Amino acid sequence: MTPAARLSAAIGLLDLIAAGEAAEAALLRWSRGARYAGSGDRAAVRDLVFDVLRRWWSSAALGGAESGRGRILGLLRARGEDPGALLTGEGHAPAPLSPEEAAHLARLPVLPAQAALDCPEWLLPELERSLADHLAPVAEALRHRAPVFLRVNTARTSRAEAATRLADEGIMASPHPLAETALEVSAGARRVQGSAAYAEGLVELQDAASQAVVLRLRPGPGPWLDYCAGGGGKALALAARPDAPAEILVHDAEARRMADIPARAARAGAHLRTLATAPGAGAFGLVLCDAPCSGSGAWRRSPEAKLRLTSARLAELCATQAAILDAAAPLVARNGVLAYATCSLLDVENSGAIAGFLARNPGWTEADRLHLTPLDGGDGFFVAQLMRA
């Protein structure tokens, strides 16, 4: 495919996404039907789509239309590229610029505040309350691709040795200061999951901020439980800690989310035991609740989430978070820790959730808190550690 043909494919996909189709589903269906597209073409089209999703509102404003074509024009303009050189109408290229499009692109860009931040307009007041003076730089960071981070499985190797093994396979990675287990990949990211270092469980794909959250935890005595385990990323990181118990218990309200945990644990040499049903009142030294959330701290990885988030969905998430905290509290031992984490930037999901829990449960106190934003290098993450007073 030519660069212009890739633009045509991205335009069609963006129109489908704007109409409500999930981005991943649209990309999968397109790639299955586009047998002429090689792996490089598929990757390039995917990158175009996700670059526009990160700049959903600003690309439309810069391109002059809330359409796939308008947004691609806006993306090219933001990159400093000449749309007219690519939109020629020749072969599989998009149609040439109309006089109206050419006139819009010739004018100096003036972006409304919401478009300049590329955030949902209805959410701006909450973002302003949560981030204050950091809103603009955080929003700018979310408009760019996220770095690729690896967590070194320190139960099997050192960070320096893992970096050497990766380099032998053409994957360049260097230590990142956010977590002592973190490597940031600078070259060869698409080779990671096919590498021997990955197959041998020496490294795992995991954001540096997520790693920092796990390292921050100070469990009490007793077994550890990952109460909202999902795919098991944090449980695997917990299992690699030098103070980890022999076995980590994992649970999720939707068991299907844990389907990959046995294979991941086997690769890492970790002992994770899946609980099919929620545990009863127990004596856990740590109960980690990585709660469902808006995902606003990870919007550069999953930019479609900010398009789909609504005020009703946010309210539903806040209610779910409160219910999870209340259900998890009785599982914690007297000297144990209840850890609440989200990948959210929003106070209503973070400090607000903790304030609500403490108001409902006067026998508890907050012992520690960490709040990271993309300005720290990784995704936005929040974790609070709670103990009985």
N, C-alpha and C positions, 0 to 999 in steps of 0.2 A: 504494500500500500504506500502511496505517496503521502507526504505530510498533509497535503490538502484533502486527500481521501480520508485520512484519519479525522480531520476536522468534520467532514460530512457525517461520519459514523457517530462522533461525539454529539453533534447537533441533534441527530435523531434520538439518541439515548437520553439526552437532557430533556427533550420534550416528553418522553415517556415518564421520566422521573417527576417532572413538574405535574403530570397528570395523575400521579399517585403511585406509580409502580416503584417497587423497591430497587435501589441502585444495583445491588448485587444480583438480583434476579434479572434485571434488564441486561446487565453486562454478560451474565451467563448465557442467556438466550441468544444474544447477539453473537457471542463467540462460537456457539454451536452452529449457528447458521452461516457464519462468515468463514467458510473453509479456506478461502483465499488469504485469510489473515494469519500471518505467522505469529510466533510467540512475542517477537518484538513489537509487532503491530498491536496485538492485544494489550500488551503492557502500556504502550503509548496512548491508546484510546482510553484505557482505564485511568491513566494519570491525568489526561485532559478532563475527564468527567469529574474526578475527585478535586482537581484544582478549581474547577468552576463551583462545585458544591461548597468548598471552603469560602468562596467569594460570591455567594449566590446573589446577594443584593447589590454589591458594588459592581459586579460584572454586568448585571442588567442595566444599571444606571450608566455605566461607561459605554455600553453597547447600544443603548437607546431602545431596548425592548426586553420585556420579560418572556423571552422565548429562548430555545436552545441556540438559535442563530445569534440573537442579540447578546446572549451571555458569552458565546465564543468570541464575538467581536470585542466585547468588553475585556475578556481575558487577554486576547492578543494586544489590545491597547495598553492594559496594565503592564504587560511584559515589555512594552516598547517595540513591538513588532508591527509591521505594516500589513493590515488585513487585506488591502487591495492586491498585494503580491501573491496571496494564497487563494483568495476567493476570486477565481478566474472563470468558473463555469466550464473549464476544459476537463475532459475525462470525468473523473469522479469528484472533482472539486466542487465546493459550494458555488452557487450562482454569484456573479459579480455584485459589487456594492450598488445599491440603488442610489439615486440622487439624494434621497432623504437620509440614508445611512451615511453617505459621504459627508453631507453637511453636518450631521451630528458629530461624527468623528473629528471634524475640523474645528469644532468649538472647544474651548477650554473646559475641562471637566469640573463640574461642581456637584459634589456628592452630598445628599442629605446626611444628617448625623447618623441615622440608623444604617444607611448603606455604607457609610465610611467605616463603621464598626463591624459590619457583616454579622449582626445579631438580630434575633427576632424583635420587632418593635415593641411588642407587649411585654417583653422581658427586660427591656432596658432599665426601668426603675429598680428592679431587683438586682441587676448586675451593677448598677451604680452604687447601691447600698452596700453590696458585698465587696466590691473591688475599689471603690473610691478613685483615688488618683491613679491607680494601676489599671483602670479599665481600658484606656486606649492602648497601652503597650501590650496588655494581655490579649486584647482583641486582635491586634496586629500579629502577634505570635500565632494565634489560632488560624490565621489566613494562610499559613505556610505548612508544608509537609512536616510531620513529626520525625525526629531522629529515630533510627532503629537502634534499640538497646537489647543487650543480652544480659541475662543473669548467669553468673558463673556458679556452678554447683560446687561450692567450697567443701562439700562432703567428699568430693572426688578429686579435686584439683585446685590449684591456685589461680588467681586472676592472671598473673604473668604467664603461667604455663598454658592457660586456655587461649590467651592472645597469640602465643607462639604457634599453637596447634592450628588455630584459625588462619594465621598468616601462611602456613604451609599449604593451605588449600585456596589461597588467593583471596581470603577475607580479611580485610584490615580493620582492626578494632583497637581502641585505646581506652584506658580507665576513665571513668566519669566520676567527678567528686560527689555527686548526689548520694551515692551508695557505694560501700566498699566492695560490693559484689558486681557492680555494673561495668559493662563495656559498651562503648558507643561505636557502632559500625560506620566506617567512613567509605568503604569500598567493598563490593561483593555481597551486598545484603541479600540479593535474591538467591545466593548460593547456600545460605545458612542451613536451611532445612534439608538440603541434600548432602551436607558435610558429615564427615566422620565424627567430628567433635560434637555435633548435635546428636547423631545416632548413638553415640556412646554415653550420652547424658551429661556431658561436661558443661554444656550451655543450654539455656532455654530462652526463648524470646519473652521478654518482660520489660515493661517500661521502668526506667530508673526510679521514678517517684514511687511506683508500686513497690519496688524493692526497698526503698527508704522507709516506707510505712511498716513493712514486716520487720525490718531491723530495729525500728523504734520501740516495738512492743516489749514490755517488761512483765512476762507472765508470772503468776504465783505458782505455788506447788500444786501438782496434780496433772492429770491428762489435759491435752489441748484439743479444742474443737473449732473447726472452721464451719460456722453455722450456715453461711451463704456461699458455699464453695464454688458454684459455677463450674468452670473448666478445671479448677484446681491449681491455678497459678500461685496463689498466695499460700495454699497448703504445701505445695512443693517447696516454696521458699522457706516456710516454717520448718519443714523437715530437714533442711540443709543447715539450720542453725546448730552451733555446737552444743547448745543447752536443750535441744529438742528431746522430748521423750521418745521411747522406742517406736511409738506408733502415734500418728495424728488421725483423729476422727474427722470425717467430712460429711456434711449434710447439705442438701438444698431442697427447697420446697418443690422444685421441678426436677425430678430425678434425671430426666433426659439431658439436662445441662452437664451432668457428671459423667456422661458416657465415655469421654476420652480419658478420664482420670486413671483407670488401671494401666493403660498403655503408657501414659506419661510417667506414672510412678515407677513402672518397671524399667523404663529407659533411664530414669534418674537414680534408681536404686533406693527409692523412698518407700517407707511403709505407711501407706494411707489406708484406712478402713472406712468404707462407705456405709453410712447408716441409711437404710431404706426409709425409716420413719424417724420423725423428730424425737430426740432423746427426752426422757423425763427429767425431773429435777435431779441435779447431779452435783458433783464436786469438782468441776473443771477449774484448773488453774488459769486457763485462758479460754474465753469464748470470743472468737472474732466474727463480727458481723459486717461483711463487706456488702453493704445494702444496695439493692436496686436504686438507681438514681437517674437524674437527667443526663448524666454523662458529659456535662458541660466542660469539665476539665480535659476531656479527651476529644473535643470536637474536631481537632485537626486530624485525628485518626479516623473518626466516624462522623464526618461533617453532615451527613444526611440527618443525624439525630436532631440537629438544631432546626432543621426544616419541619420535622414531624412533631416536635414538642409543642404542646398546647398548655394553656393555664389549667385546664381540667386535668390533663395528664400529670402535671406537676403537683397539683393538689392530691391526686391519687397516690403518687409516689411518696409524698410526705406522710400520708396516712399509713402506707405500707411500712415506711421506715420506723414510725412510732410503734406499730404493732410488732415488728421484729425485735426492737429493743426490749419491749415489755415481755415478750415471750422468751428472750434469751437470758434476761436477768436472773430468773430462778435457777439457771443451770450453773451459775458461777459459785465457786467455793468461797468460804468466808474471806480468805486472803487472796482470792483470785482476781482476775482482771476481765472486765467486759470492754472489748475494743470495738468501736463503731467507726467504720471507714466508708467513704464515698469517693468517686472520681468526679466530684462536683465542685464548682466555684461558688455556688449559691449559699448564702448564709441560711436561707430558709431550710435547706437540706442538711446543713452542717451545725453551726452553733445553735441554730433554732431548734434542731432536733434534740440536741443535748439539753438545752434549757427546758424543753418540754418534758423530756424524760426525768430530769431532776425534780421538776415541779410535781410530777406524778409519783415519784419514788423518793421521798425525803430521806430514806436511809442510805442514799448513795452520794458520792462526791466525785468530781472530776480531778484526776491525778495528773494528767498530761494531755497536751494537744499539739498537733503539727498540722500546718496548713501550707501546702505548696501550690504554686501556680506555674504555668509554662515558662515564666520568667526565671524559674529556678533550673530550667533545663529539661525537665521531664513533663509529664502531664500534670494537670491540676489534681491534687489529692488532699483529702482531709482525714485525719484520724484523731479520735479522742479516746483516752483510756479512763475507765470508770471503776471505782472500787466502793465497797460498802463503807460508810462512814465509821 
